[in-house]
């Protein structure tokens, strides 16, 4: 997660279970599933991919609910602070009980002990400020598209059959655009930190930097489209913002028309995107953690999504592009 992005979002009340254990299929299971999935992809005339934060973790961008996800670490830190506060309160109570008890005739009153530092100062050594997961994570500007991003570019290439018709992403990291996937081939339902959007003519301006802001707020810039000049807004949705109607409609139409939907690296727990797979004729989930739609999927693959996509391209004899 880019530094500051998670902090820009308002508090989300419906985080669900975080830090669920990751599971791995056996090599025998993977071989069977990969063979079956490759056959489905060969048979399909139209494929759509639904991508989540799990496809960007190998680029160094943490997800929300994974073992090292932003919400998982946040929850662990809250529990730790609660335990520390509880222990501190118990310790204070014990000290209060002792101080209220008068010393016996053979017991000297306790002496105040001053803690000295190494240089003789009575000031305690400062503690290092704990770092949040977003402070230690690389920012979006330095992230490089992963093998999964590049595999999707290859599957969308007309030279390789153009079977991947569309990508629906929940990610705001801009890596699909940076991978070279044509803009008309994907929609970013939750926005993009690199994009400003004109409130008047709806034109998009792609920046080389994180625009900042959240909740579709004015950035202070103006649209440069001839005859417009409207205000530009950030293009990152907050939790309570409605999905862009046109983008959601396009996503639903492509999924409705597809023969196969690939759900890659998504927990399928954020609504309404989490329900989109139920529109598909057939959908496959590739995710290390369980999802609410596992039972409805035609197949669930428990493996790293990069490994699966690279293996699929090898089975289909399609070369994996190198990030630009």
N, C-alpha and C positions, 0 to 999 in steps of 0.2 A: 504494500500500500504506500503510495507516495506520501512523503512527510507532510503532515497537515491535512490530508484529504479526509481521513476518518474523523479527525477532530472537527472538521467543517460540518459534518452531518449532525443533524439533531439526534437526540436519544431515541433509539429504536426499541420499542417495548416487546416486540414479538421475535426475539432472537432464537427461540427454540433451544434445542440441545446443541451445545458446542463441545468440540473436542471428542466427538465420537471416535472409537477406535477405527483405524484404517485396516482394511482386509485385502488380502492378495489371493487371487486364483492360483492354483497349482499350474505348473508348466503344461501338464496334460490338458487341464481345463482350458488354458489360454490357447493352446494349439487348436483345439476343437472349435472354440468360439471365433477365433480369427479366421479359420477356414470358412465357417458359416457366414460371418459378416462380409467377407470378401465376395462370397457368392451373391449375397443380397445386394451388394453394391454394384456388381456386374449386371445383375438383372434390372436394377432400378434405372428408370429414365430420368428421374428427378430426385435429388438428394438435398436436404436442408440440414444445417448444423445449428444447434443451440448451445452456446458456449457460456461458461461461468468462470469464476475466479481461479478454479483449479487448473486452467490451461496456462495461466501466467505465473504460477508459483515457481516454475523452473527458471523464470526470468528474474527471480528474486523479489517478486511482489507477493506478499502474504495474502492469503484469503481471509475470510471472516471466521468460519467455523471449524477449520481444520485443526490438527493437534498444535500447530504453531500460528493459528489464525489470530487476527486482531481481537475478536470477541472472546476467544478461548483464553488468551493471555490476560485480557482485561478481567474476565471472571476469576481467574486464578489469583490475580493481584488483589481483587476485592476480598476474596476469601482469606488471603494472607493477612491483609490489613485488619480484617475482622478478628482473626485469631490473635493477632498482636495486641489489638485494643482490649480484647477479653483478658488476655494474660496480664496486661498492664493494670487493668482494673482490679484483678485478683491480687496482684502484688501490692497495689496501693492500699487495699483493704487490710492485707496482712501487716503492712507497716503501720497503718492507723491503729490496729489492734495492739501492736507492741508498744507504740508511743503512749497509748492511753493507760497501759498497765504500769503502775509505779514500781520502780526498781526495789528489789529486796535488799536487806541489810548487807549482804555479801556480793551484791551485783552493782558494778559501776555503771553510771549512765552512759549511753552510747555516745561516742565521739563522732563529730562530723569529719569525714575524710575528704580531703581535696585531691582530685585526680590531676596529676601533673602530666604535662606533655613531655616529649623527648627533650625540648629545649628549656624546660623549667617553667613554662607558662601554665597558668591554671585554666586557660581556655581550652576546651576539648577540641581535638582535631576534627575538622569538617568532614562530614560523610559525603561520598560521591553521590551526586543526584541520580536516582534510578532513571534508566532510559525506557521510554515506552516503545512498543514494537514499531510504531511509525517513525520514531526518531532514528532507529537503527536501520531501517529499511532503505534501499535505494529509491531515488525518486523516479517518477515515470519518464522523465526526459532521458535518463541513461539506460532504461530497460531495452532489451533487444528481443524481437519476436522469437518465440520458442519453436521447436520442431512441429508442434501442433498447428501454430499459426501458419507456418510455411507449407505444411501438408495440405491445409485447406486452400491455400493459394494454388497449389498444384492441381487439386481436384476441380478447381473452378476455371482452370486454363482450357481454352478451346482446343489447344493442341493435344490435350489428354482426354478429350471427350466432353468437357464442360458439364460433367454430371452434377457437380455441386452448384445448384442454382442460387442459393441464398444462405447467408449466415445471420442468425439472430443472436446478438450478444448482450449480456448484462454487464459487461465490463466497461469501465470508464477510462481504461489505461491507454487507449489509442493504438494498441499493438496490431489490431487488424488493419488499420489504415497504414501503419508503418511497414507492415509485411508486404504491402503492394497489392492487397486485395482491392479490386475496384470499388469505388464508393457506392455504385448502384447495386453492388452485390451483398451489401450488409446494412443492417440497421443497429444502432446503439440505443437500446430501449431505455437505459438508465443515464444516458448522456456520455460526454467525452470531455476530459479535463483540458484538452487542447483546442476545443472548439468554442467560438462565439457565434451566436445566432441572432440575426436581425429580427426584431419584434415586428417590423413592418412588412418586409418582403420575404422573410424566412430564409434568406441567403445565409450560408455557412461560411465562416472564415476560420481556417485551420492555422493555428499558431505553432511555433516550434517550442513553446514553453507552456507550462501549466498556467491557465488563465486565472486560476484562483476563484474563490466564490463558490456558492452552492445555492440551489433553489431558483435558478433562472433569473438572477438579479442583474441589473444594469452594470456593465463594466466601465462605463464612462467613454467608451469608443463609439464611433458612428459608422454606419454602413457606407461603403464606398461604391456600391452599385449605382450606376448613373441614374439620376432622378430620384433616388431613394433618400439616403441620409438618415435613415431611422436609427434608433438606439440599439446597440449590440448588448446582448445578455450572455452570461455564462450558460453553458449547456450541460450542467450536472444537476440531476434531480435529487431533491431531498426525499426523505421517506414518505412524506405526505403529498408529494407532487404527483399528479396524474401522468401516466405515460403519454407520450406524444401520440395523438389519435391516428395520424396518418401512418406513423411508423408501426404502431401496433396492428393496424388494419393490414399493412403490407406483410407483416410477420405472419399473421393468421392466414392470409391468402396463400402464401408460399408453403406453409406447413400443410394446409388443406390439400394442396395440389401435389405434394411430394409423395413419392413411393416409400421413402425412408427418411426418418429423422434421427440424426446422431446427437445425443445429449452428452456433451463433453465437459467434464470438470465442473459440473454444477450440482448443488445440493437439492435443487428444485424446491426450495422452501420459501422463496420470496414470491409473493403473489402480486400481480396475476400471472407473471411469467411461468411460475411453477406449474400451472395448469395447462400450458400450451401443448405439451406432448400428448395430452389426451385427445387432441384434435387429429393427430397423425394416424395414417393407415397402419404404420409399423414404426416403433421407435426403439432405439437401443441406448442404454445408459452405460457410459464409461466413467466410473467414479470409484475412488477408494473407500468412501463411506457410504452407508445405506442412505437411501432417499425415500420420500413418501410414495414414490411411484414405481418402486422396484417390482411390485407384484403385477403391475399393469404392463410392464415393458416386455417386448419380444425377447430381449436378452439383456442381461446385466453383466458387465465385465469389470472385475475388480483388479485393476492394474493402473500403472501410471499412464496417463493419457498420451504423453509423448511416445512411449514405447509402443503403444497400440497403433498410433497414426503412422509411425515410421514403418512398422511391420506391415500395415495395410498397403502402404505405397509400394513396398517391396513385392507383396503378393500381386498387386495390380500392375507391376512393372512400370511404375511412374517415378521419375527421379525427384528427389527432395530438393527444392530450391534453397539457395543460400540467402539469408537476410541481406537486404541492400545496404 
